[in-house]
Amino acid sequence: MTKGLTFDIRYDNELAHEYYGDGDKLTKRLQDVYKDKHLEFPQYFDSTLTTPPIHFMSVEAPDDVDVDELKNVHVPPGLSVEILDFD
């Protein structure tokens, strides 16, 4: 079984947005950041039309995942990840 989490991804500024990118580039970057956590990131996700955009990813995690541990993972400078667990 898996647990559904929502990752709200924000950029500090447009320069960070250009650096980390969108779509597959951003997904690959997040997979690297959370590589040991056994998370499944979506290929497609919703985004705002603002500049820089805010992305909303529905991420699948193992049932026994420690959400607080995920929140403490070091995210590269310029990115902000808010993890929401609605379960």
Phi and psi in radians as a Rosetta constraint file:
Dihedral C 1 N 2 CA 2 C 2 CIRCULARHARMONIC -2.231 0.35
Dihedral N 2 CA 2 C 2 N 3 CIRCULARHARMONIC 2.879 0.35
Dihedral C 2 N 3 CA 3 C 3 CIRCULARHARMONIC -2.042 0.35
Dihedral N 3 CA 3 C 3 N 4 CIRCULARHARMONIC 2.391 0.35
Dihedral C 3 N 4 CA 4 C 4 CIRCULARHARMONIC -1.607 0.35
Dihedral N 4 CA 4 C 4 N 5 CIRCULARHARMONIC 2.234 0.35
Dihedral C 4 N 5 CA 5 C 5 CIRCULARHARMONIC -2.129 0.35
Dihedral N 5 CA 5 C 5 N 6 CIRCULARHARMONIC 2.701 0.35
Dihedral C 5 N 6 CA 6 C 6 CIRCULARHARMONIC -1.964 0.35
Dihedral N 6 CA 6 C 6 N 7 CIRCULARHARMONIC 2.215 0.35
Dihedral C 6 N 7 CA 7 C 7 CIRCULARHARMONIC -1.847 0.35
Dihedral N 7 CA 7 C 7 N 8 CIRCULARHARMONIC 2.056 0.35
Dihedral C 7 N 8 CA 8 C 8 CIRCULARHARMONIC -1.670 0.35
Dihedral N 8 CA 8 C 8 N 9 CIRCULARHARMONIC 2.021 0.35
Dihedral C 8 N 9 CA 9 C 9 CIRCULARHARMONIC -1.843 0.35
Dihedral N 9 CA 9 C 9 N 10 CIRCULARHARMONIC 2.160 0.35
Dihedral C 9 N 10 CA 10 C 10 CIRCULARHARMONIC -2.169 0.35
Dihedral N 10 CA 10 C 10 N 11 CIRCULARHARMONIC 2.579 0.35
Dihedral C 10 N 11 CA 11 C 11 CIRCULARHARMONIC -1.776 0.35
Dihedral N 11 CA 11 C 11 N 12 CIRCULARHARMONIC 2.551 0.35
Dihedral C 11 N 12 CA 12 C 12 CIRCULARHARMONIC -1.169 0.35
Dihedral N 12 CA 12 C 12 N 13 CIRCULARHARMONIC -0.566 0.35
Dihedral C 12 N 13 CA 13 C 13 CIRCULARHARMONIC -2.875 0.35
Dihedral N 13 CA 13 C 13 N 14 CIRCULARHARMONIC 3.123 0.35
Dihedral C 13 N 14 CA 14 C 14 CIRCULARHARMONIC -1.181 0.35
Dihedral N 14 CA 14 C 14 N 15 CIRCULARHARMONIC -0.551 0.35
Dihedral C 14 N 15 CA 15 C 15 CIRCULARHARMONIC -1.088 0.35
Dihedral N 15 CA 15 C 15 N 16 CIRCULARHARMONIC -0.744 0.35
Dihedral C 15 N 16 CA 16 C 16 CIRCULARHARMONIC -1.124 0.35
Dihedral N 16 CA 16 C 16 N 17 CIRCULARHARMONIC -0.671 0.35
Dihedral C 16 N 17 CA 17 C 17 CIRCULARHARMONIC -1.064 0.35
Dihedral N 17 CA 17 C 17 N 18 CIRCULARHARMONIC -0.796 0.35
Dihedral C 17 N 18 CA 18 C 18 CIRCULARHARMONIC -1.096 0.35
Dihedral N 18 CA 18 C 18 N 19 CIRCULARHARMONIC -0.685 0.35
Dihedral C 18 N 19 CA 19 C 19 CIRCULARHARMONIC -1.209 0.35
Dihedral N 19 CA 19 C 19 N 20 CIRCULARHARMONIC -0.861 0.35
Dihedral C 19 N 20 CA 20 C 20 CIRCULARHARMONIC -1.481 0.35
Dihedral N 20 CA 20 C 20 N 21 CIRCULARHARMONIC -0.390 0.35
Dihedral C 20 N 21 CA 21 C 21 CIRCULARHARMONIC 1.299 0.35
Dihedral N 21 CA 21 C 21 N 22 CIRCULARHARMONIC -2.965 0.35
Dihedral C 21 N 22 CA 22 C 22 CIRCULARHARMONIC -2.184 0.35
Dihedral N 22 CA 22 C 22 N 23 CIRCULARHARMONIC -3.117 0.35
Dihedral C 22 N 23 CA 23 C 23 CIRCULARHARMONIC 0.915 0.35
Dihedral N 23 CA 23 C 23 N 24 CIRCULARHARMONIC -2.305 0.35
Dihedral C 23 N 24 CA 24 C 24 CIRCULARHARMONIC -1.047 0.35
Dihedral N 24 CA 24 C 24 N 25 CIRCULARHARMONIC -0.662 0.35
Dihedral C 24 N 25 CA 25 C 25 CIRCULARHARMONIC -1.083 0.35
Dihedral N 25 CA 25 C 25 N 26 CIRCULARHARMONIC -0.793 0.35
Dihedral C 25 N 26 CA 26 C 26 CIRCULARHARMONIC -1.175 0.35
Dihedral N 26 CA 26 C 26 N 27 CIRCULARHARMONIC -0.739 0.35
Dihedral C 26 N 27 CA 27 C 27 CIRCULARHARMONIC -1.041 0.35
Dihedral N 27 CA 27 C 27 N 28 CIRCULARHARMONIC -0.786 0.35
Dihedral C 27 N 28 CA 28 C 28 CIRCULARHARMONIC -1.088 0.35
Dihedral N 28 CA 28 C 28 N 29 CIRCULARHARMONIC -0.690 0.35
Dihedral C 28 N 29 CA 29 C 29 CIRCULARHARMONIC -1.094 0.35
Dihedral N 29 CA 29 C 29 N 30 CIRCULARHARMONIC -0.767 0.35
Dihedral C 29 N 30 CA 30 C 30 CIRCULARHARMONIC -1.203 0.35
Dihedral N 30 CA 30 C 30 N 31 CIRCULARHARMONIC -0.611 0.35
Dihedral C 30 N 31 CA 31 C 31 CIRCULARHARMONIC -1.071 0.35
Dihedral N 31 CA 31 C 31 N 32 CIRCULARHARMONIC -0.669 0.35
Dihedral C 31 N 32 CA 32 C 32 CIRCULARHARMONIC -1.159 0.35
Dihedral N 32 CA 32 C 32 N 33 CIRCULARHARMONIC -0.739 0.35
Dihedral C 32 N 33 CA 33 C 33 CIRCULARHARMONIC -1.106 0.35
Dihedral N 33 CA 33 C 33 N 34 CIRCULARHARMONIC -0.718 0.35
Dihedral C 33 N 34 CA 34 C 34 CIRCULARHARMONIC -1.866 0.35
Dihedral N 34 CA 34 C 34 N 35 CIRCULARHARMONIC 0.500 0.35
Dihedral C 34 N 35 CA 35 C 35 CIRCULARHARMONIC -1.007 0.35
Dihedral N 35 CA 35 C 35 N 36 CIRCULARHARMONIC -0.584 0.35
Dihedral C 35 N 36 CA 36 C 36 CIRCULARHARMONIC -1.600 0.35
Dihedral N 36 CA 36 C 36 N 37 CIRCULARHARMONIC 0.132 0.35
Dihedral C 36 N 37 CA 37 C 37 CIRCULARHARMONIC -1.772 0.35
Dihedral N 37 CA 37 C 37 N 38 CIRCULARHARMONIC -0.041 0.35
Dihedral C 37 N 38 CA 38 C 38 CIRCULARHARMONIC 1.043 0.35
Dihedral N 38 CA 38 C 38 N 39 CIRCULARHARMONIC 0.783 0.35
Dihedral C 38 N 39 CA 39 C 39 CIRCULARHARMONIC -1.699 0.35
Dihedral N 39 CA 39 C 39 N 40 CIRCULARHARMONIC 2.599 0.35
Dihedral C 39 N 40 CA 40 C 40 CIRCULARHARMONIC -1.950 0.35
Dihedral N 40 CA 40 C 40 N 41 CIRCULARHARMONIC 1.985 0.35
Dihedral C 40 N 41 CA 41 C 41 CIRCULARHARMONIC -1.607 0.35
Dihedral N 41 CA 41 C 41 N 42 CIRCULARHARMONIC 2.536 0.35
Dihedral C 41 N 42 CA 42 C 42 CIRCULARHARMONIC -1.323 0.35
Dihedral N 42 CA 42 C 42 N 43 CIRCULARHARMONIC 2.705 0.35
Dihedral C 42 N 43 CA 43 C 43 CIRCULARHARMONIC -1.344 0.35
Dihedral N 43 CA 43 C 43 N 44 CIRCULARHARMONIC -0.607 0.35
Dihedral C 43 N 44 CA 44 C 44 CIRCULARHARMONIC -2.144 0.35
Dihedral N 44 CA 44 C 44 N 45 CIRCULARHARMONIC 2.557 0.35
Dihedral C 44 N 45 CA 45 C 45 CIRCULARHARMONIC -2.677 0.35
Dihedral N 45 CA 45 C 45 N 46 CIRCULARHARMONIC 2.822 0.35
Dihedral C 45 N 46 CA 46 C 46 CIRCULARHARMONIC -1.444 0.35
Dihedral N 46 CA 46 C 46 N 47 CIRCULARHARMONIC 2.624 0.35
Dihedral C 46 N 47 CA 47 C 47 CIRCULARHARMONIC -2.493 0.35
Dihedral N 47 CA 47 C 47 N 48 CIRCULARHARMONIC 2.686 0.35
Dihedral C 47 N 48 CA 48 C 48 CIRCULARHARMONIC -1.407 0.35
Dihedral N 48 CA 48 C 48 N 49 CIRCULARHARMONIC 2.920 0.35
Dihedral C 48 N 49 CA 49 C 49 CIRCULARHARMONIC -1.669 0.35
Dihedral N 49 CA 49 C 49 N 50 CIRCULARHARMONIC 0.191 0.35
Dihedral C 49 N 50 CA 50 C 50 CIRCULARHARMONIC -1.336 0.35
Dihedral N 50 CA 50 C 50 N 51 CIRCULARHARMONIC 2.925 0.35
Dihedral C 50 N 51 CA 51 C 51 CIRCULARHARMONIC -2.131 0.35
Dihedral N 51 CA 51 C 51 N 52 CIRCULARHARMONIC 2.029 0.35
Dihedral C 51 N 52 CA 52 C 52 CIRCULARHARMONIC -1.271 0.35
Dihedral N 52 CA 52 C 52 N 53 CIRCULARHARMONIC 2.758 0.35
Dihedral C 52 N 53 CA 53 C 53 CIRCULARHARMONIC -1.283 0.35
Dihedral N 53 CA 53 C 53 N 54 CIRCULARHARMONIC 2.861 0.35
Dihedral C 53 N 54 CA 54 C 54 CIRCULARHARMONIC -1.957 0.35
Dihedral N 54 CA 54 C 54 N 55 CIRCULARHARMONIC 2.311 0.35
Dihedral C 54 N 55 CA 55 C 55 CIRCULARHARMONIC -1.882 0.35
Dihedral N 55 CA 55 C 55 N 56 CIRCULARHARMONIC 2.523 0.35
Dihedral C 55 N 56 CA 56 C 56 CIRCULARHARMONIC -2.123 0.35
Dihedral N 56 CA 56 C 56 N 57 CIRCULARHARMONIC 1.911 0.35
Dihedral C 56 N 57 CA 57 C 57 CIRCULARHARMONIC -1.907 0.35
Dihedral N 57 CA 57 C 57 N 58 CIRCULARHARMONIC 2.317 0.35
Dihedral C 57 N 58 CA 58 C 58 CIRCULARHARMONIC -1.595 0.35
Dihedral N 58 CA 58 C 58 N 59 CIRCULARHARMONIC 1.898 0.35
Dihedral C 58 N 59 CA 59 C 59 CIRCULARHARMONIC -1.892 0.35
Dihedral N 59 CA 59 C 59 N 60 CIRCULARHARMONIC 2.365 0.35
Dihedral C 59 N 60 CA 60 C 60 CIRCULARHARMONIC -1.666 0.35
Dihedral N 60 CA 60 C 60 N 61 CIRCULARHARMONIC 2.318 0.35
Dihedral C 60 N 61 CA 61 C 61 CIRCULARHARMONIC -2.297 0.35
Dihedral N 61 CA 61 C 61 N 62 CIRCULARHARMONIC 2.732 0.35
Dihedral C 61 N 62 CA 62 C 62 CIRCULARHARMONIC -1.044 0.35
Dihedral N 62 CA 62 C 62 N 63 CIRCULARHARMONIC 2.615 0.35
Dihedral C 62 N 63 CA 63 C 63 CIRCULARHARMONIC -0.953 0.35
Dihedral N 63 CA 63 C 63 N 64 CIRCULARHARMONIC -0.593 0.35
Dihedral C 63 N 64 CA 64 C 64 CIRCULARHARMONIC -1.587 0.35
Dihedral N 64 CA 64 C 64 N 65 CIRCULARHARMONIC 0.234 0.35
Dihedral C 64 N 65 CA 65 C 65 CIRCULARHARMONIC -1.112 0.35
Dihedral N 65 CA 65 C 65 N 66 CIRCULARHARMONIC 2.489 0.35
Dihedral C 65 N 66 CA 66 C 66 CIRCULARHARMONIC -1.643 0.35
Dihedral N 66 CA 66 C 66 N 67 CIRCULARHARMONIC 1.801 0.35
Dihedral C 66 N 67 CA 67 C 67 CIRCULARHARMONIC -1.088 0.35
Dihedral N 67 CA 67 C 67 N 68 CIRCULARHARMONIC -0.649 0.35
Dihedral C 67 N 68 CA 68 C 68 CIRCULARHARMONIC -1.096 0.35
Dihedral N 68 CA 68 C 68 N 69 CIRCULARHARMONIC -0.627 0.35
Dihedral C 68 N 69 CA 69 C 69 CIRCULARHARMONIC -1.154 0.35
Dihedral N 69 CA 69 C 69 N 70 CIRCULARHARMONIC -0.701 0.35
Dihedral C 69 N 70 CA 70 C 70 CIRCULARHARMONIC -1.086 0.35
Dihedral N 70 CA 70 C 70 N 71 CIRCULARHARMONIC -0.695 0.35
Dihedral C 70 N 71 CA 71 C 71 CIRCULARHARMONIC -1.155 0.35
Dihedral N 71 CA 71 C 71 N 72 CIRCULARHARMONIC -0.379 0.35
Dihedral C 71 N 72 CA 72 C 72 CIRCULARHARMONIC -1.650 0.35
Dihedral N 72 CA 72 C 72 N 73 CIRCULARHARMONIC 0.028 0.35
Dihedral C 72 N 73 CA 73 C 73 CIRCULARHARMONIC -1.155 0.35
Dihedral N 73 CA 73 C 73 N 74 CIRCULARHARMONIC 2.390 0.35
Dihedral C 73 N 74 CA 74 C 74 CIRCULARHARMONIC -1.224 0.35
Dihedral N 74 CA 74 C 74 N 75 CIRCULARHARMONIC 2.074 0.35
Dihedral C 74 N 75 CA 75 C 75 CIRCULARHARMONIC -1.755 0.35
Dihedral N 75 CA 75 C 75 N 76 CIRCULARHARMONIC 2.419 0.35
Dihedral C 75 N 76 CA 76 C 76 CIRCULARHARMONIC -0.997 0.35
Dihedral N 76 CA 76 C 76 N 77 CIRCULARHARMONIC 2.629 0.35
Dihedral C 76 N 77 CA 77 C 77 CIRCULARHARMONIC -0.999 0.35
Dihedral N 77 CA 77 C 77 N 78 CIRCULARHARMONIC 2.452 0.35
Dihedral C 77 N 78 CA 78 C 78 CIRCULARHARMONIC 1.741 0.35
Dihedral N 78 CA 78 C 78 N 79 CIRCULARHARMONIC -0.287 0.35
Dihedral C 78 N 79 CA 79 C 79 CIRCULARHARMONIC -1.998 0.35
Dihedral N 79 CA 79 C 79 N 80 CIRCULARHARMONIC 2.573 0.35
Dihedral C 79 N 80 CA 80 C 80 CIRCULARHARMONIC -2.304 0.35
Dihedral N 80 CA 80 C 80 N 81 CIRCULARHARMONIC 2.254 0.35
Dihedral C 80 N 81 CA 81 C 81 CIRCULARHARMONIC -2.123 0.35
Dihedral N 81 CA 81 C 81 N 82 CIRCULARHARMONIC 2.052 0.35
Dihedral C 81 N 82 CA 82 C 82 CIRCULARHARMONIC -1.797 0.35
Dihedral N 82 CA 82 C 82 N 83 CIRCULARHARMONIC 2.186 0.35
Dihedral C 82 N 83 CA 83 C 83 CIRCULARHARMONIC -1.849 0.35
Dihedral N 83 CA 83 C 83 N 84 CIRCULARHARMONIC 2.163 0.35
Dihedral C 83 N 84 CA 84 C 84 CIRCULARHARMONIC -1.996 0.35
Dihedral N 84 CA 84 C 84 N 85 CIRCULARHARMONIC 2.310 0.35
Dihedral C 84 N 85 CA 85 C 85 CIRCULARHARMONIC -2.080 0.35
Dihedral N 85 CA 85 C 85 N 86 CIRCULARHARMONIC 1.862 0.35
Dihedral C 85 N 86 CA 86 C 86 CIRCULARHARMONIC -1.578 0.35
Dihedral N 86 CA 86 C 86 N 87 CIRCULARHARMONIC -0.009 0.35
